[in-house]
Amino acid sequence: MRGPTVEISCKVAQIREKAIAVEDGTMGEWTNETTGVVKNRPRWYWLPKSQIEIEPPTYDVGTMVVVTMEERLAIEKELV
């Protein structure tokens, strides 16, 4: 990581090969595109694994982790 970094405590929501979705405890509206139903649910933030560090390094969905990333990425993803 090149620039200033930030650490975010969050919960793993979903895991993919190249990205991870985390939730930070904030809520957001989500609209089901098929039914049009609007729900309040935890807000997810998709982060590219290549641009972050995760502690602990072994995690699963539901695990609380600390994610370190460049401040620029945190701002872009609206985490700060």
C-alpha positions in Angstrom: 0.0 0.0 0.0 1.4 3.3 -1.1 -0.6 6.1 0.6 -2.0 6.7 4.0 -4.0 3.7 5.3 -7.1 3.2 7.5 -8.3 0.2 9.5 -11.9 -0.8 9.5 -13.5 -3.3 12.0 -16.2 -5.1 10.1 -18.0 -8.5 9.6 -17.4 -10.6 6.5 -20.7 -10.8 4.6 -19.7 -12.7 1.4 -16.5 -14.1 -0.1 -15.6 -14.4 -3.8 -12.3 -15.3 -5.5 -11.1 -11.8 -6.0 -13.2 -9.7 -3.7 -14.8 -9.7 -0.2 -18.0 -8.0 0.9 -18.0 -6.6 4.5 -20.6 -4.9 6.6 -19.7 -2.2 9.1 -23.0 -2.1 11.1 -24.7 0.6 9.1 -28.1 0.0 7.5 -29.2 0.9 4.0 -32.2 0.5 1.7 -32.1 -2.3 -0.8 -34.6 -2.8 -3.6 -35.3 -6.2 -5.1 -35.2 -5.6 -8.8 -37.6 -8.4 -9.6 -40.4 -7.6 -7.0 -39.7 -3.9 -6.3 -39.9 -4.6 -2.6 -37.7 -2.2 -0.6 -36.0 -3.5 2.5 -33.7 -2.2 5.2 -30.6 -4.4 5.6 -27.0 -4.1 6.6 -25.0 -2.2 4.0 -22.3 -4.3 2.2 -19.1 -2.9 0.8 -17.3 -4.9 -1.9 -13.5 -4.7 -1.6 -10.9 -6.1 -4.0 -8.7 -8.6 -2.1 -5.6 -7.4 -4.0 -5.9 -3.9 -2.4 -6.6 -4.8 1.2 -5.0 -6.7 4.1 -7.3 -8.7 6.5 -6.7 -9.8 10.1 -7.0 -12.5 11.0 -5.8 -14.0 7.6 -8.2 -17.0 7.9 -11.9 -16.0 8.0 -15.3 -17.1 6.9 -18.7 -15.4 6.4 -19.8 -13.9 9.8 -16.2 -13.5 11.1 -15.3 -10.2 12.6 -12.1 -8.9 10.9 -10.0 -5.8 10.7 -9.4 -4.6 7.1 -6.5 -2.3 6.3 -6.7 -0.4 3.1 -5.5 2.8 1.5 -7.4 5.8 2.6 -8.3 6.5 -1.0 -10.1 3.2 -1.3 -12.0 3.7 1.9 -13.2 7.1 0.7 -14.1 5.7 -2.7 -16.2 2.9 -1.0 -17.7 5.4 1.4 -16.3 3.6 4.5 -15.0 6.8 6.0 
